[in-house]
Amino acid sequence: MKMKLTAIAAAVAMSASFSVLAAGNDAGVYQDGQNAQADLTQNGQSNKGRIDQIAGNSGGLATLEQSGEANEGYIYQVGIENQAYITQQASDNDAIVYQGEGNGSVGAIDQSGGSNNYATVTQYNDFNEAGIIQVGSDNAGSIMQAEDNNYAGLWQLGDGNDASIAQISAGYQAEGNFAEVTQTGYSQQATVTQTSALYDAANTAYVNQSGFGNTANVAQNAY
């Protein structure tokens, strides 16, 4: 994988770590400032969970892990070179990562324990990396990146599938983007959209589908 999906081991100016075990769950972390770090773990029962790192945050690291039962999960980051990781193991899942107003961020969602899934990663500006892994159950996917030189990877292994990736211009050129989708087994689908208002464009997209429903739509547009 092209993504830097390993958490940094570095001294941080701000950190928060929470573990919520069973019962009703639900927890939130709010951080304002540079190099913030948050680690939220929820085991069993109704889950939920949200991490916000905002107000010009850069170099932030947010990790959210949920296992068993209803799940959900949301990470919101504003600033440059942030990292967000959501892992959900079994049950109803969901998950959203939003990274805005910055470059060089990494956002990843791992739903490899099955159940209803969903997931989405939204990133603005340049040199961002996004990845979604879904193994088993009803899946869905998505990923939206605006501007240049971004990477998006989406893997769905078994069951409902769906996918989608859009790398578009938000008023400027959308060039040098790379997208790949892999779907193995069952209903499938896909859809990759890459746009450009020219310059050197050079967008790249791959779709790999094996087994059952298939269907794929790739559109690369230059104006």
C-alpha positions in Angstrom: 0.0 0.0 0.0 1.1 3.5 -0.7 -0.4 4.8 2.5 1.4 5.7 5.6 -0.9 3.8 7.9 1.3 3.5 10.9 0.9 5.9 13.8 3.9 8.1 14.6 5.9 7.5 17.7 6.9 11.0 18.7 6.7 13.4 21.6 3.5 15.4 21.4 2.4 18.6 23.0 -1.1 17.4 23.8 -2.4 13.9 24.3 -5.5 12.2 25.5 -6.2 8.5 26.0 -9.5 6.9 26.9 -10.8 3.3 27.2 -14.5 2.7 27.6 -15.6 -0.8 28.4 -19.0 -2.3 27.6 -22.4 -1.0 28.7 -23.9 2.1 27.0 -20.5 3.6 26.0 -20.3 6.9 24.1 -17.3 9.2 24.5 -15.9 12.3 22.9 -12.5 14.0 22.8 -12.0 17.7 21.8 -8.6 19.2 21.2 -7.5 22.6 20.1 -3.9 23.3 19.2 -0.8 21.9 17.5 0.4 18.3 17.6 -2.6 17.0 19.5 -2.9 13.3 20.1 -6.0 11.3 21.0 -6.6 7.6 21.5 -10.1 6.4 22.1 -11.0 2.7 22.6 -14.5 1.3 23.1 -15.1 -2.4 23.7 -18.6 -4.0 23.5 -22.2 -2.7 23.7 -23.6 0.4 22.1 -20.3 2.3 21.3 -20.3 5.6 19.4 -17.3 7.8 19.8 -16.0 11.1 18.4 -12.6 12.9 18.2 -12.3 16.6 17.2 -9.0 18.2 16.6 -9.5 21.7 15.3 -8.6 25.4 15.2 -5.5 25.3 13.0 -4.4 21.9 14.4 -1.5 20.4 12.5 0.5 17.3 13.1 -2.4 15.8 15.0 -2.9 12.1 15.5 -6.3 10.6 16.3 -7.0 6.9 16.8 -10.4 5.4 17.4 -11.0 1.7 18.0 -14.4 0.0 18.5 -15.1 -3.7 18.9 -18.5 -5.3 19.2 -22.1 -4.1 19.1 -23.5 -0.9 17.5 -20.3 1.0 16.8 -20.3 4.4 14.9 -17.1 6.5 15.1 -16.2 10.0 13.8 -12.9 11.9 13.5 -12.8 15.6 12.5 -9.5 17.3 11.9 -8.6 20.7 10.5 -5.0 21.6 9.5 -2.0 20.1 7.8 -0.3 16.7 8.2 -2.9 15.2 10.5 -3.5 11.5 10.8 -6.8 9.8 11.6 -7.3 6.0 12.0 -10.6 4.3 12.8 -10.8 0.5 13.4 -14.1 -1.2 13.9 -14.5 -4.9 14.6 -17.9 -6.5 14.1 -21.5 -5.3 14.6 -23.3 -2.4 13.0 -20.2 -0.3 12.2 -20.4 3.2 10.4 -17.3 5.6 10.7 -16.5 8.9 9.2 -13.1 10.7 8.8 -13.1 14.4 7.8 -9.9 16.3 7.2 -10.2 19.8 6.0 -8.1 22.9 5.1 -4.7 21.2 5.0 -2.2 19.2 3.0 -0.3 16.0 3.7 -2.9 14.3 5.9 -3.6 10.6 6.2 -7.1 9.1 6.9 -7.8 5.4 7.1 -10.8 3.3 8.1 -10.5 -0.4 8.8 -13.7 -2.4 9.0 -12.3 -5.9 8.7 -14.4 -7.6 11.4 -17.6 -7.8 9.4 -21.2 -6.7 10.0 -23.1 -3.8 8.3 -20.1 -1.6 7.6 -20.3 1.8 5.8 -17.3 4.3 6.1 -16.2 7.4 4.3 -13.1 9.6 4.2 -13.2 13.3 3.1 -10.0 15.3 2.5 -9.4 18.8 1.1 -6.2 20.2 -0.6 -3.1 18.4 -1.7 -0.8 15.4 -1.0 -3.4 13.6 1.2 -3.8 9.8 1.5 -7.0 7.9 2.2 -7.7 4.3 2.6 -10.8 2.1 3.4 -10.6 -1.6 4.1 -13.8 -3.6 4.5 -13.8 -7.4 5.0 -17.1 -9.1 5.1 -20.8 -8.1 5.5 -22.8 -5.4 3.8 -19.9 -2.9 3.0 -20.4 0.5 1.2 -17.1 2.6 1.0 -16.8 6.1 -0.5 -13.8 8.6 -0.3 -13.8 12.2 -1.5 -10.7 14.2 -2.2 -10.5 17.7 -3.6 -7.4 19.2 -5.4 -4.1 17.7 -6.4 -1.7 14.8 -5.9 -3.9 12.8 -3.6 -4.0 9.0 -3.2 -7.1 6.9 -2.5 -7.4 3.2 -2.0 -10.5 1.2 -1.3 -10.6 -2.6 -0.7 -13.8 -4.6 -0.2 -13.4 -8.3 0.4 -16.7 -10.2 0.4 -20.4 -9.5 0.8 -22.5 -6.5 -0.2 -19.7 -4.2 -1.6 -20.4 -0.9 -3.4 -17.3 1.5 -3.3 -16.9 5.0 -5.0 -14.0 7.4 -5.0 -14.1 11.0 -6.3 -11.0 13.1 -6.8 -12.2 16.5 -8.0 -11.3 20.1 -8.4 -12.6 22.6 -5.8 -12.1 25.6 -8.0 -8.6 24.8 -9.2 -7.0 21.9 -11.1 -7.4 18.3 -10.0 -4.2 16.7 -11.2 -1.7 14.0 -10.3 -4.3 12.0 -8.3 -4.2 8.2 -8.0 -7.1 6.0 -7.1 -7.5 2.2 -6.8 -10.5 0.0 -6.0 -10.4 -3.8 -5.3 -13.5 -5.8 -4.8 -13.5 -9.6 -4.4 -16.7 -11.6 -4.1 -20.4 -11.0 -4.1 -22.6 -8.1 -5.3 -19.8 -5.5 -6.1 -20.1 -2.3 -8.1 -17.5 0.6 -7.9 -17.2 4.1 -9.6 -14.2 6.3 -9.7 -14.4 9.9 -10.8 -11.4 12.2 -11.5 -11.7 15.7 -12.9 -9.2 18.3 -14.2 -9.2 21.8 -15.4 -6.0 20.8 -17.2 -2.4 21.8 -16.5 -0.6 18.4 -16.4 -3.6 16.4 -15.2 -2.0 12.9 -15.1 -4.7 11.3 -13.0 -4.6 7.5 -12.6 -7.3 5.0 -11.7 -7.5 1.2 -11.3 -10.4 -1.0 -10.6 -10.0 -4.7 -9.9 -13.2 -6.9 -9.5 -13.5 -10.6 -9.1 -16.5 -12.9 -8.5 -20.2 -12.3 -8.9 -22.1 -9.0 -9.5 -19.3 -6.8 -10.9 -20.0 -3.4 -12.7 -17.5 -0.6 -12.7 -17.6 3.0 -13.9 -14.4 5.1 -14.3 -14.6 8.7 -15.6 -11.5 10.8 -16.1 -12.3 14.3 -17.3 -10.1 17.1 -18.6 -11.6 20.4 -19.8 
